[in-house]
Amino acid sequence: HPDLPSIRCVGYRQMWEYLDGDCTRDEAVFRGICATRQLAKRQITWLRSWNDLTWLDSDNIEQALETMSEAIASD
């Protein structure tokens, strides 16, 4: 059912196109990857609009934990 909300999820539409024979498996996978990348870009843009957002570096877990602890303590 193309009108169901779940079809709007990343990857579903692309896989349904494959299952319906509208594209090859490789095309569906590629389209799913592109859709995921587009969603990630939109999410980053949305997050950047938050004025009081604190970014954490996942490569420096100790610093990220310290930053989170400070934020929780100051709340």
PQR file with spaces between the fields and no chain letter, atoms N, CA, C, O and H, PARSE charges and radii, in Angstrom:
ATOM       1  N    HIS     1       0.840   -1.188    0.000 -0.4000 1.5000
ATOM       2  CA   HIS     1       0.000    0.000    0.000 -0.0000 2.0000
ATOM       3  C    HIS     1       0.882    1.248    0.000  0.5500 1.7000
ATOM       4  O    HIS     1       1.451    1.598    1.034 -0.5500 1.4000
ATOM       5  N    PRO     2       1.001    1.907   -1.120 -0.5600 1.5000
ATOM       6  CA   PRO     2       1.887    3.072   -1.208  0.2800 2.0000
ATOM       7  C    PRO     2       1.444    4.270   -0.380  0.5500 1.7000
ATOM       8  O    PRO     2       2.218    5.210   -0.199 -0.5500 1.4000
ATOM       9  N    ASP     3       0.220    4.256    0.122 -0.4000 1.5000
ATOM      10  CA   ASP     3      -0.269    5.396    0.901 -0.0000 2.0000
ATOM      11  C    ASP     3      -0.035    5.233    2.403  0.5500 1.7000
ATOM      12  O    ASP     3      -0.358    6.139    3.171 -0.5500 1.4000
ATOM      13  H    ASP     3      -0.409    3.493   -0.025  0.4000 1.0000
ATOM      14  N    LEU     4       0.509    4.121    2.831 -0.4000 1.5000
ATOM      15  CA   LEU     4       0.763    3.900    4.254 -0.0000 2.0000
ATOM      16  C    LEU     4       1.947    4.748    4.730  0.5500 1.7000
ATOM      17  O    LEU     4       2.913    4.933    3.990 -0.5500 1.4000
ATOM      18  H    LEU     4       0.772    3.385    2.207  0.4000 1.0000
ATOM      19  N    PRO     5       1.874    5.263    5.966 -0.5600 1.5000
ATOM      20  CA   PRO     5       2.976    6.078    6.497  0.2800 2.0000
ATOM      21  C    PRO     5       4.316    5.340    6.515  0.5500 1.7000
ATOM      22  O    PRO     5       5.365    5.958    6.334 -0.5500 1.4000
ATOM      23  N    SER     6       4.286    4.040    6.730 -0.4000 1.5000
ATOM      24  CA   SER     6       5.546    3.289    6.809 -0.0000 2.0000
ATOM      25  C    SER     6       6.324    3.337    5.495  0.5500 1.7000
ATOM      26  O    SER     6       7.548    3.208    5.499 -0.5500 1.4000
ATOM      27  H    SER     6       3.433    3.538    6.877  0.4000 1.0000
ATOM      28  N    ILE     7       5.643    3.517    4.397 -0.4000 1.5000
ATOM      29  CA   ILE     7       6.318    3.572    3.108 -0.0000 2.0000
ATOM      30  C    ILE     7       7.201    4.814    3.008  0.5500 1.7000
ATOM      31  O    ILE     7       8.130    4.850    2.202 -0.5500 1.4000
ATOM      32  H    ILE     7       4.649    3.621    4.394  0.4000 1.0000
ATOM      33  N    ARG     8       6.917    5.823    3.814 -0.4000 1.5000
ATOM      34  CA   ARG     8       7.740    7.036    3.797 -0.0000 2.0000
ATOM      35  C    ARG     8       9.065    6.840    4.533  0.5500 1.7000
ATOM      36  O    ARG     8       9.942    7.700    4.448 -0.5500 1.4000
ATOM      37  H    ARG     8       6.162    5.793    4.469  0.4000 1.0000
ATOM      38  N    CYS     9       9.228    5.739    5.245 -0.4000 1.5000
ATOM      39  CA   CYS     9      10.481    5.477    5.956 -0.0000 2.0000
ATOM      40  C    CYS     9      11.601    5.218    4.945  0.5500 1.7000
ATOM      41  O    CYS     9      11.372    4.670    3.867 -0.5500 1.4000
ATOM      42  H    CYS     9       8.516    5.041    5.314  0.4000 1.0000
ATOM      43  N    VAL    10      12.793    5.617    5.315 -0.4000 1.5000
ATOM      44  CA   VAL    10      13.938    5.438    4.426 -0.0000 2.0000
ATOM      45  C    VAL    10      14.137    3.956    4.135  0.5500 1.7000
ATOM      46  O    VAL    10      14.201    3.132    5.048 -0.5500 1.4000
ATOM      47  H    VAL    10      12.979    6.062    6.190  0.4000 1.0000
ATOM      48  N    GLY    11      14.233    3.636    2.871 -0.4000 1.5000
ATOM      49  CA   GLY    11      14.492    2.270    2.443 -0.0000 2.0000
ATOM      50  C    GLY    11      13.260    1.485    2.038  0.5500 1.7000
ATOM      51  O    GLY    11      13.345    0.620    1.166 -0.5500 1.4000
ATOM      52  H    GLY    11      14.182    4.305    2.130  0.4000 1.0000
ATOM      53  N    TYR    12      12.124    1.763    2.646 -0.4000 1.5000
ATOM      54  CA   TYR    12      10.917    1.009    2.329 -0.0000 2.0000
ATOM      55  C    TYR    12      10.485    1.234    0.889  0.5500 1.7000
ATOM      56  O    TYR    12      10.254    0.281    0.145 -0.5500 1.4000
ATOM      57  H    TYR    12      12.055    2.466    3.354  0.4000 1.0000
ATOM      58  N    ARG    13      10.376    2.498    0.501 -0.4000 1.5000
ATOM      59  CA   ARG    13       9.914    2.806   -0.853 -0.0000 2.0000
ATOM      60  C    ARG    13      10.833    2.155   -1.889  0.5500 1.7000
ATOM      61  O    ARG    13      10.369    1.600   -2.885 -0.5500 1.4000
ATOM      62  H    ARG    13      10.563    3.272    1.105  0.4000 1.0000
ATOM      63  N    GLN    14      12.132    2.231   -1.641 -0.4000 1.5000
ATOM      64  CA   GLN    14      13.095    1.678   -2.577 -0.0000 2.0000
ATOM      65  C    GLN    14      12.962    0.155   -2.678  0.5500 1.7000
ATOM      66  O    GLN    14      13.061   -0.407   -3.768 -0.5500 1.4000
ATOM      67  H    GLN    14      12.509    2.681   -0.832  0.4000 1.0000
ATOM      68  N    MET    15      12.742   -0.500   -1.556 -0.4000 1.5000
ATOM      69  CA   MET    15      12.590   -1.956   -1.594 -0.0000 2.0000
ATOM      70  C    MET    15      11.261   -2.369   -2.233  0.5500 1.7000
ATOM      71  O    MET    15      11.195   -3.384   -2.926 -0.5500 1.4000
ATOM      72  H    MET    15      12.661   -0.043   -0.670  0.4000 1.0000
ATOM      73  N    TRP    16      10.214   -1.590   -2.003 -0.4000 1.5000
ATOM      74  CA   TRP    16       8.937   -1.899   -2.655 -0.0000 2.0000
ATOM      75  C    TRP    16       9.058   -1.738   -4.163  0.5500 1.7000
ATOM      76  O    TRP    16       8.480   -2.521   -4.918 -0.5500 1.4000
ATOM      77  H    TRP    16      10.268   -0.766   -1.440  0.4000 1.0000
ATOM      78  N    GLU    17       9.807   -0.726   -4.612 -0.4000 1.5000
ATOM      79  CA   GLU    17      10.030   -0.558   -6.048 -0.0000 2.0000
ATOM      80  C    GLU    17      10.722   -1.792   -6.614  0.5500 1.7000
ATOM      81  O    GLU    17      10.391   -2.253   -7.706 -0.5500 1.4000
ATOM      82  H    GLU    17      10.277   -0.090   -3.999  0.4000 1.0000
ATOM      83  N    TYR    18      11.683   -2.319   -5.867 -0.4000 1.5000
ATOM      84  CA   TYR    18      12.373   -3.540   -6.292 -0.0000 2.0000
ATOM      85  C    TYR    18      11.410   -4.719   -6.320  0.5500 1.7000
ATOM      86  O    TYR    18      11.366   -5.462   -7.301 -0.5500 1.4000
ATOM      87  H    TYR    18      11.952   -1.944   -4.980  0.4000 1.0000
ATOM      88  N    LEU    19      10.639   -4.896   -5.251 -0.4000 1.5000
ATOM      89  CA   LEU    19       9.705   -6.022   -5.177 -0.0000 2.0000
ATOM      90  C    LEU    19       8.621   -5.945   -6.244  0.5500 1.7000
ATOM      91  O    LEU    19       8.124   -6.972   -6.706 -0.5500 1.4000
ATOM      92  H    LEU    19      10.674   -4.293   -4.454  0.4000 1.0000
ATOM      93  N    ASP    20       8.255   -4.723   -6.637 -0.4000 1.5000
ATOM      94  CA   ASP    20       7.259   -4.543   -7.698 -0.0000 2.0000
ATOM      95  C    ASP    20       7.867   -4.694   -9.087  0.5500 1.7000
ATOM      96  O    ASP    20       7.152   -4.651  -10.089 -0.5500 1.4000
ATOM      97  H    ASP    20       8.659   -3.889   -6.262  0.4000 1.0000
ATOM      98  N    GLY    21       9.180   -4.871   -9.149 -0.4000 1.5000
ATOM      99  CA   GLY    21       9.846   -5.042  -10.434 -0.0000 2.0000
ATOM     100  C    GLY    21      10.152   -3.743  -11.152  0.5500 1.7000
ATOM     101  O    GLY    21      10.455   -3.746  -12.346 -0.5500 1.4000
ATOM     102  H    GLY    21       9.761   -4.906   -8.336  0.4000 1.0000
ATOM     103  N    ASP    22      10.075   -2.628  -10.431 -0.4000 1.5000
ATOM     104  CA   ASP    22      10.324   -1.323  -11.047 -0.0000 2.0000
ATOM     105  C    ASP    22      11.809   -0.997  -11.174  0.5500 1.7000
ATOM     106  O    ASP    22      12.185   -0.087  -11.913 -0.5500 1.4000
ATOM     107  H    ASP    22       9.830   -2.625   -9.461  0.4000 1.0000
ATOM     108  N    CYS    23      12.657   -1.738  -10.454 -0.4000 1.5000
ATOM     109  CA   CYS    23      14.101   -1.511  -10.538 -0.0000 2.0000
ATOM     110  C    CYS    23      14.813   -2.787  -10.103  0.5500 1.7000
ATOM     111  O    CYS    23      14.199   -3.708   -9.564 -0.5500 1.4000
ATOM     112  H    CYS    23      12.352   -2.478   -9.854  0.4000 1.0000
ATOM     113  N    THR    24      16.110   -2.819  -10.346 -0.4000 1.5000
ATOM     114  CA   THR    24      16.900   -3.975   -9.923 -0.0000 2.0000
ATOM     115  C    THR    24      17.223   -3.859   -8.436  0.5500 1.7000
ATOM     116  O    THR    24      17.028   -2.808   -7.825 -0.5500 1.4000
ATOM     117  H    THR    24      16.608   -2.070  -10.784  0.4000 1.0000
ATOM     118  N    ARG    25      17.714   -4.940   -7.873 -0.4000 1.5000
ATOM     119  CA   ARG    25      18.099   -4.925   -6.460 -0.0000 2.0000
ATOM     120  C    ARG    25      19.206   -3.900   -6.226  0.5500 1.7000
ATOM     121  O    ARG    25      19.155   -3.129   -5.267 -0.5500 1.4000
ATOM     122  H    ARG    25      17.873   -5.793   -8.369  0.4000 1.0000
ATOM     123  N    ASP    26      20.201   -3.896   -7.105 -0.4000 1.5000
ATOM     124  CA   ASP    26      21.304   -2.942   -6.951 -0.0000 2.0000
ATOM     125  C    ASP    26      20.813   -1.501   -7.017  0.5500 1.7000
ATOM     126  O    ASP    26      21.277   -0.650   -6.258 -0.5500 1.4000
ATOM     127  H    ASP    26      20.242   -4.522   -7.884  0.4000 1.0000
ATOM     128  N    GLU    27      19.879   -1.224   -7.918 -0.4000 1.5000
ATOM     129  CA   GLU    27      19.312    0.127   -8.004 -0.0000 2.0000
ATOM     130  C    GLU    27      18.564    0.479   -6.725  0.5500 1.7000
ATOM     131  O    GLU    27      18.662    1.603   -6.232 -0.5500 1.4000
ATOM     132  H    GLU    27      19.501   -1.915   -8.535  0.4000 1.0000
ATOM     133  N    ALA    28      17.818   -0.479   -6.190 -0.4000 1.5000
ATOM     134  CA   ALA    28      17.064   -0.231   -4.954 -0.0000 2.0000
ATOM     135  C    ALA    28      18.010    0.059   -3.794  0.5500 1.7000
ATOM     136  O    ALA    28      17.763    0.965   -2.998 -0.5500 1.4000
ATOM     137  H    ALA    28      17.738   -1.392   -6.590  0.4000 1.0000
ATOM     138  N    VAL    29      19.087   -0.707   -3.700 -0.4000 1.5000
ATOM     139  CA   VAL    29      20.069   -0.482   -2.634 -0.0000 2.0000
ATOM     140  C    VAL    29      20.699    0.899   -2.798  0.5500 1.7000
ATOM     141  O    VAL    29      20.828    1.644   -1.827 -0.5500 1.4000
ATOM     142  H    VAL    29      19.287   -1.443   -4.346  0.4000 1.0000
ATOM     143  N    PHE    30      21.090    1.239   -4.026 -0.4000 1.5000
ATOM     144  CA   PHE    30      21.695    2.546   -4.283 -0.0000 2.0000
ATOM     145  C    PHE    30      20.722    3.670   -3.939  0.5500 1.7000
ATOM     146  O    PHE    30      21.109    4.657   -3.314 -0.5500 1.4000
ATOM     147  H    PHE    30      20.985    0.633   -4.815  0.4000 1.0000
ATOM     148  N    ARG    31      19.471    3.527   -4.341 -0.4000 1.5000
ATOM     149  CA   ARG    31      18.458    4.545   -4.039 -0.0000 2.0000
ATOM     150  C    ARG    31      18.235    4.660   -2.525  0.5500 1.7000
ATOM     151  O    ARG    31      18.032    5.756   -2.002 -0.5500 1.4000
ATOM     152  H    ARG    31      19.156    2.725   -4.849  0.4000 1.0000
ATOM     153  N    GLY    32      18.275    3.532   -1.837 -0.4000 1.5000
ATOM     154  CA   GLY    32      18.126    3.551   -0.380 -0.0000 2.0000
ATOM     155  C    GLY    32      19.273    4.283    0.289  0.5500 1.7000
ATOM     156  O    GLY    32      19.069    5.034    1.243 -0.5500 1.4000
ATOM     157  H    GLY    32      18.440    2.642   -2.262  0.4000 1.0000
ATOM     158  N    ILE    33      20.479    4.063   -0.214 -0.4000 1.5000
ATOM     159  CA   ILE    33      21.653    4.759    0.320 -0.0000 2.0000
ATOM     160  C    ILE    33      21.527    6.258    0.070  0.5500 1.7000
ATOM     161  O    ILE    33      21.806    7.064    0.957 -0.5500 1.4000
ATOM     162  H    ILE    33      20.644    3.453   -0.989  0.4000 1.0000
ATOM     163  N    CYS    34      21.107    6.631   -1.135 -0.4000 1.5000
ATOM     164  CA   CYS    34      20.930    8.058   -1.460 -0.0000 2.0000
ATOM     165  C    CYS    34      19.863    8.688   -0.570  0.5500 1.7000
ATOM     166  O    CYS    34      20.037    9.807   -0.086 -0.5500 1.4000
ATOM     167  H    CYS    34      20.880    5.976   -1.856  0.4000 1.0000
ATOM     168  N    ALA    35      18.765    7.976   -0.354 -0.4000 1.5000
ATOM     169  CA   ALA    35      17.690    8.500    0.497 -0.0000 2.0000
ATOM     170  C    ALA    35      18.167    8.666    1.936  0.5500 1.7000
ATOM     171  O    ALA    35      17.797    9.629    2.609 -0.5500 1.4000
ATOM     172  H    ALA    35      18.623    7.067   -0.746  0.4000 1.0000
ATOM     173  N    THR    36      18.983    7.732    2.405 -0.4000 1.5000
ATOM     174  CA   THR    36      19.533    7.822    3.758 -0.0000 2.0000
ATOM     175  C    THR    36      20.442    9.037    3.883  0.5500 1.7000
ATOM     176  O    THR    36      20.379    9.770    4.870 -0.5500 1.4000
ATOM     177  H    THR    36      19.283    6.950    1.858  0.4000 1.0000
ATOM     178  N    ARG    37      21.286    9.246    2.879 -0.4000 1.5000
ATOM     179  CA   ARG    37      22.191   10.396    2.885 -0.0000 2.0000
ATOM     180  C    ARG    37      21.398   11.702    2.882  0.5500 1.7000
ATOM     181  O    ARG    37      21.738   12.633    3.613 -0.5500 1.4000
ATOM     182  H    ARG    37      21.337    8.651    2.077  0.4000 1.0000
ATOM     183  N    GLN    38      20.349   11.778    2.070 -0.4000 1.5000
ATOM     184  CA   GLN    38      19.518   12.986    2.020 -0.0000 2.0000
ATOM     185  C    GLN    38      18.850   13.252    3.365  0.5500 1.7000
ATOM     186  O    GLN    38      18.786   14.396    3.814 -0.5500 1.4000
ATOM     187  H    GLN    38      20.073   11.021    1.477  0.4000 1.0000
ATOM     188  N    LEU    39      18.352   12.193    4.008 -0.4000 1.5000
ATOM     189  CA   LEU    39      17.729   12.350    5.320 -0.0000 2.0000
ATOM     190  C    LEU    39      18.745   12.859    6.339  0.5500 1.7000
ATOM     191  O    LEU    39      18.444   13.754    7.129 -0.5500 1.4000
ATOM     192  H    LEU    39      18.404   11.263    3.643  0.4000 1.0000
ATOM     193  N    ALA    40      19.944   12.289    6.317 -0.4000 1.5000
ATOM     194  CA   ALA    40      20.987   12.719    7.257 -0.0000 2.0000
ATOM     195  C    ALA    40      21.324   14.194    7.056  0.5500 1.7000
ATOM     196  O    ALA    40      21.515   14.923    8.030 -0.5500 1.4000
ATOM     197  H    ALA    40      20.188   11.563    5.675  0.4000 1.0000
ATOM     198  N    LYS    41      21.397   14.634    5.812 -0.4000 1.5000
ATOM     199  CA   LYS    41      21.680   16.049    5.539 -0.0000 2.0000
ATOM     200  C    LYS    41      20.569   16.942    6.081  0.5500 1.7000
ATOM     201  O    LYS    41      20.841   17.989    6.669 -0.5500 1.4000
ATOM     202  H    LYS    41      21.242   14.042    5.021  0.4000 1.0000
ATOM     203  N    ARG    42      19.321   16.530    5.885 -0.4000 1.5000
ATOM     204  CA   ARG    42      18.197   17.318    6.404 -0.0000 2.0000
ATOM     205  C    ARG    42      18.226   17.371    7.925  0.5500 1.7000
ATOM     206  O    ARG    42      17.937   18.411    8.516 -0.5500 1.4000
ATOM     207  H    ARG    42      19.100   15.680    5.407  0.4000 1.0000
ATOM     208  N    GLN    43      18.574   16.254    8.564 -0.4000 1.5000
ATOM     209  CA   GLN    43      18.634   16.229   10.021 -0.0000 2.0000
ATOM     210  C    GLN    43      19.739   17.138   10.547  0.5500 1.7000
ATOM     211  O    GLN    43      19.539   17.846   11.533 -0.5500 1.4000
ATOM     212  H    GLN    43      18.809   15.409    8.084  0.4000 1.0000
ATOM     213  N    ILE    44      20.900   17.127    9.902 -0.4000 1.5000
ATOM     214  CA   ILE    44      22.000   17.999   10.318 -0.0000 2.0000
ATOM     215  C    ILE    44      21.594   19.459   10.161  0.5500 1.7000
ATOM     216  O    ILE    44      21.863   20.277   11.041 -0.5500 1.4000
ATOM     217  H    ILE    44      21.063   16.551    9.100  0.4000 1.0000
ATOM     218  N    THR    45      20.954   19.788    9.055 -0.4000 1.5000
ATOM     219  CA   THR    45      20.483   21.163    8.838 -0.0000 2.0000
ATOM     220  C    THR    45      19.511   21.562    9.934  0.5500 1.7000
ATOM     221  O    THR    45      19.597   22.668   10.468 -0.5500 1.4000
ATOM     222  H    THR    45      20.735   19.124    8.340  0.4000 1.0000
ATOM     223  N    TRP    46      18.591   20.678   10.273 -0.4000 1.5000
ATOM     224  CA   TRP    46      17.602   20.948   11.324 -0.0000 2.0000
ATOM     225  C    TRP    46      18.296   21.148   12.671  0.5500 1.7000
ATOM     226  O    TRP    46      17.961   22.072   13.413 -0.5500 1.4000
ATOM     227  H    TRP    46      18.521   19.780    9.840  0.4000 1.0000
ATOM     228  N    LEU    47      19.257   20.286   12.987 -0.4000 1.5000
ATOM     229  CA   LEU    47      19.963   20.401   14.265 -0.0000 2.0000
ATOM     230  C    LEU    47      20.762   21.697   14.354  0.5500 1.7000
ATOM     231  O    LEU    47      20.858   22.290   15.428 -0.5500 1.4000
ATOM     232  H    LEU    47      19.529   19.535   12.385  0.4000 1.0000
ATOM     233  N    ARG    48      21.325   22.135   13.257 -0.4000 1.5000
ATOM     234  CA   ARG    48      22.110   23.380   13.264 -0.0000 2.0000
ATOM     235  C    ARG    48      21.246   24.596   13.568  0.5500 1.7000
ATOM     236  O    ARG    48      21.770   25.642   13.950 -0.5500 1.4000
ATOM     237  H    ARG    48      21.247   21.653   12.384  0.4000 1.0000
ATOM     238  N    SER    49      19.945   24.477   13.406 -0.4000 1.5000
ATOM     239  CA   SER    49      19.055   25.605   13.696 -0.0000 2.0000
ATOM     240  C    SER    49      18.825   25.773   15.202  0.5500 1.7000
ATOM     241  O    SER    49      18.270   26.786   15.629 -0.5500 1.4000
ATOM     242  H    SER    49      19.519   23.627   13.095  0.4000 1.0000
ATOM     243  N    TRP    50      19.238   24.809   15.996 -0.4000 1.5000
ATOM     244  CA   TRP    50      19.097   24.896   17.453 -0.0000 2.0000
ATOM     245  C    TRP    50      20.225   25.773   17.992  0.5500 1.7000
ATOM     246  O    TRP    50      21.401   25.458   17.808 -0.5500 1.4000
ATOM     247  H    TRP    50      19.689   23.986   15.649  0.4000 1.0000
ATOM     248  N    ASN    51      19.871   26.863   18.651 -0.4000 1.5000
ATOM     249  CA   ASN    51      20.881   27.797   19.146 -0.0000 2.0000
ATOM     250  C    ASN    51      21.688   27.252   20.318  0.5500 1.7000
ATOM     251  O    ASN    51      22.879   27.543   20.429 -0.5500 1.4000
ATOM     252  H    ASN    51      18.916   27.119   18.800  0.4000 1.0000
ATOM     253  N    ASP    52      21.070   26.477   21.185 -0.4000 1.5000
ATOM     254  CA   ASP    52      21.767   26.014   22.393 -0.0000 2.0000
ATOM     255  C    ASP    52      22.211   24.551   22.303  0.5500 1.7000
ATOM     256  O    ASP    52      22.375   23.887   23.326 -0.5500 1.4000
ATOM     257  H    ASP    52      20.103   26.242   21.095  0.4000 1.0000
ATOM     258  N    LEU    53      22.400   24.063   21.110 -0.4000 1.5000
ATOM     259  CA   LEU    53      22.810   22.679   20.903 -0.0000 2.0000
ATOM     260  C    LEU    53      24.303   22.524   21.181  0.5500 1.7000
ATOM     261  O    LEU    53      25.106   23.357   20.761 -0.5500 1.4000
ATOM     262  H    LEU    53      22.267   24.602   20.279  0.4000 1.0000
ATOM     263  N    THR    54      24.668   21.468   21.881 -0.4000 1.5000
ATOM     264  CA   THR    54      26.070   21.157   22.136 -0.0000 2.0000
ATOM     265  C    THR    54      26.431   19.900   21.359  0.5500 1.7000
ATOM     266  O    THR    54      25.814   18.849   21.535 -0.5500 1.4000
ATOM     267  H    THR    54      24.015   20.791   22.222  0.4000 1.0000
ATOM     268  N    TRP    55      27.428   20.019   20.506 -0.4000 1.5000
ATOM     269  CA   TRP    55      27.874   18.875   19.714 -0.0000 2.0000
ATOM     270  C    TRP    55      28.887   18.074   20.526  0.5500 1.7000
ATOM     271  O    TRP    55      29.727   18.645   21.222 -0.5500 1.4000
ATOM     272  H    TRP    55      27.929   20.873   20.364  0.4000 1.0000
ATOM     273  N    LEU    56      28.802   16.763   20.432 -0.4000 1.5000
ATOM     274  CA   LEU    56      29.726   15.874   21.134 -0.0000 2.0000
ATOM     275  C    LEU    56      30.591   15.150   20.114  0.5500 1.7000
ATOM     276  O    LEU    56      30.123   14.781   19.037 -0.5500 1.4000
ATOM     277  H    LEU    56      28.120   16.300   19.866  0.4000 1.0000
ATOM     278  N    ASP    57      31.851   14.951   20.462 -0.4000 1.5000
ATOM     279  CA   ASP    57      32.792   14.255   19.595 -0.0000 2.0000
ATOM     280  C    ASP    57      32.806   12.780   19.988  0.5500 1.7000
ATOM     281  O    ASP    57      33.256   12.424   21.077 -0.5500 1.4000
ATOM     282  H    ASP    57      32.231   15.250   21.337  0.4000 1.0000
ATOM     283  N    SER    58      32.315   11.934   19.101 -0.4000 1.5000
ATOM     284  CA   SER    58      32.243   10.505   19.419 -0.0000 2.0000
ATOM     285  C    SER    58      33.625    9.860   19.464  0.5500 1.7000
ATOM     286  O    SER    58      33.765    8.741   19.956 -0.5500 1.4000
ATOM     287  H    SER    58      31.949   12.223   18.216  0.4000 1.0000
ATOM     288  N    ASP    59      34.639   10.543   18.962 -0.4000 1.5000
ATOM     289  CA   ASP    59      36.002   10.018   19.032 -0.0000 2.0000
ATOM     290  C    ASP    59      36.647   10.281   20.387  0.5500 1.7000
ATOM     291  O    ASP    59      37.687    9.704   20.705 -0.5500 1.4000
ATOM     292  H    ASP    59      34.525   11.453   18.562  0.4000 1.0000
ATOM     293  N    ASN    60      36.032   11.152   21.185 -0.4000 1.5000
ATOM     294  CA   ASN    60      36.569   11.489   22.506 -0.0000 2.0000
ATOM     295  C    ASN    60      35.459   11.251   23.539  0.5500 1.7000
ATOM     296  O    ASN    60      34.807   12.190   23.996 -0.5500 1.4000
ATOM     297  H    ASN    60      35.188   11.621   20.926  0.4000 1.0000
ATOM     298  N    ILE    61      35.265    9.996   23.889 -0.4000 1.5000
ATOM     299  CA   ILE    61      34.173    9.599   24.779 -0.0000 2.0000
ATOM     300  C    ILE    61      34.296   10.259   26.147  0.5500 1.7000
ATOM     301  O    ILE    61      33.294   10.699   26.712 -0.5500 1.4000
ATOM     302  H    ILE    61      35.795    9.234   23.517  0.4000 1.0000
ATOM     303  N    GLU    62      35.509   10.333   26.685 -0.4000 1.5000
ATOM     304  CA   GLU    62      35.680   10.933   28.017 -0.0000 2.0000
ATOM     305  C    GLU    62      35.220   12.386   28.029  0.5500 1.7000
ATOM     306  O    GLU    62      34.530   12.815   28.955 -0.5500 1.4000
ATOM     307  H    GLU    62      36.323    9.975   26.227  0.4000 1.0000
ATOM     308  N    GLN    63      35.599   13.140   27.006 -0.4000 1.5000
ATOM     309  CA   GLN    63      35.183   14.540   26.921 -0.0000 2.0000
ATOM     310  C    GLN    63      33.670   14.641   26.728  0.5500 1.7000
ATOM     311  O    GLN    63      33.028   15.514   27.311 -0.5500 1.4000
ATOM     312  H    GLN    63      36.159   12.792   26.254  0.4000 1.0000
ATOM     313  N    ALA    64      33.105   13.760   25.918 -0.4000 1.5000
ATOM     314  CA   ALA    64      31.657   13.771   25.693 -0.0000 2.0000
ATOM     315  C    ALA    64      30.912   13.494   26.999  0.5500 1.7000
ATOM     316  O    ALA    64      29.921   14.158   27.301 -0.5500 1.4000
ATOM     317  H    ALA    64      33.627   13.051   25.444  0.4000 1.0000
ATOM     318  N    LEU    65      31.385   12.521   27.769 -0.4000 1.5000
ATOM     319  CA   LEU    65      30.759   12.207   29.056 -0.0000 2.0000
ATOM     320  C    LEU    65      30.874   13.374   30.027  0.5500 1.7000
ATOM     321  O    LEU    65      29.931   13.675   30.759 -0.5500 1.4000
ATOM     322  H    LEU    65      32.191   11.981   27.523  0.4000 1.0000
ATOM     323  N    GLU    66      32.024   14.028   30.031 -0.4000 1.5000
ATOM     324  CA   GLU    66      32.216   15.184   30.911 -0.0000 2.0000
ATOM     325  C    GLU    66      31.260   16.319   30.517  0.5500 1.7000
ATOM     326  O    GLU    66      30.651   16.952   31.378 -0.5500 1.4000
ATOM     327  H    GLU    66      32.790   13.784   29.436  0.4000 1.0000
ATOM     328  N    THR    67      31.139   16.565   29.228 -0.4000 1.5000
ATOM     329  CA   THR    67      30.236   17.615   28.742 -0.0000 2.0000
ATOM     330  C    THR    67      28.795   17.303   29.125  0.5500 1.7000
ATOM     331  O    THR    67      28.055   18.189   29.552 -0.5500 1.4000
ATOM     332  H    THR    67      31.635   16.050   28.528  0.4000 1.0000
ATOM     333  N    MET    68      28.397   16.039   28.971 -0.4000 1.5000
ATOM     334  CA   MET    68      27.029   15.647   29.338 -0.0000 2.0000
ATOM     335  C    MET    68      26.806   15.774   30.837  0.5500 1.7000
ATOM     336  O    MET    68      25.759   16.252   31.271 -0.5500 1.4000
ATOM     337  H    MET    68      28.998   15.319   28.623  0.4000 1.0000
ATOM     338  N    SER    69      27.782   15.349   31.630 -0.4000 1.5000
ATOM     339  CA   SER    69      27.659   15.451   33.090 -0.0000 2.0000
ATOM     340  C    SER    69      27.511   16.898   33.528  0.5500 1.7000
ATOM     341  O    SER    69      26.698   17.207   34.399 -0.5500 1.4000
ATOM     342  H    SER    69      28.633   14.960   31.278  0.4000 1.0000
ATOM     343  N    GLU    70      28.293   17.786   32.929 -0.4000 1.5000
ATOM     344  CA   GLU    70      28.201   19.212   33.253 -0.0000 2.0000
ATOM     345  C    GLU    70      26.830   19.775   32.874  0.5500 1.7000
ATOM     346  O    GLU    70      26.251   20.568   33.616 -0.5500 1.4000
ATOM     347  H    GLU    70      28.954   17.535   32.221  0.4000 1.0000
ATOM     348  N    ALA    71      26.323   19.364   31.728 -0.4000 1.5000
ATOM     349  CA   ALA    71      25.013   19.849   31.284 -0.0000 2.0000
ATOM     350  C    ALA    71      23.909   19.372   32.218  0.5500 1.7000
ATOM     351  O    ALA    71      22.989   20.128   32.533 -0.5500 1.4000
ATOM     352  H    ALA    71      26.793   18.720   31.125  0.4000 1.0000
ATOM     353  N    ILE    72      23.996   18.125   32.661 -0.4000 1.5000
ATOM     354  CA   ILE    72      22.988   17.574   33.571 -0.0000 2.0000
ATOM     355  C    ILE    72      23.070   18.268   34.929  0.5500 1.7000
ATOM     356  O    ILE    72      22.045   18.594   35.529 -0.5500 1.4000
ATOM     357  H    ILE    72      24.743   17.512   32.405  0.4000 1.0000
ATOM     358  N    ALA    73      24.288   18.492   35.409 -0.4000 1.5000
ATOM     359  CA   ALA    73      24.477   19.124   36.717 -0.0000 2.0000
ATOM     360  C    ALA    73      24.001   20.573   36.726  0.5500 1.7000
ATOM     361  O    ALA    73      23.537   21.067   37.754 -0.5500 1.4000
ATOM     362  H    ALA    73      25.121   18.228   34.922  0.4000 1.0000
ATOM     363  N    SER    74      24.110   21.251   35.599 -0.4000 1.5000
ATOM     364  CA   SER    74      23.715   22.663   35.548 -0.0000 2.0000
ATOM     365  C    SER    74      22.224   22.842   35.320  0.5500 1.7000
ATOM     366  O    SER    74      21.717   23.963   35.377 -0.5500 1.4000
ATOM     367  H    SER    74      24.486   20.850   34.764  0.4000 1.0000
ATOM     368  N    ASP    75      21.533   21.777   35.070 -0.4000 1.5000
ATOM     369  CA   ASP    75      20.100   21.864   34.772 -0.0000 2.0000
ATOM     370  C    ASP    75      19.271   21.965   35.987  0.5500 1.7000
ATOM     371  O    ASP    75      18.047   22.045   35.894 -0.5500 1.4000
ATOM     372  H    ASP    75      21.945   20.866   35.023  0.4000 1.0000
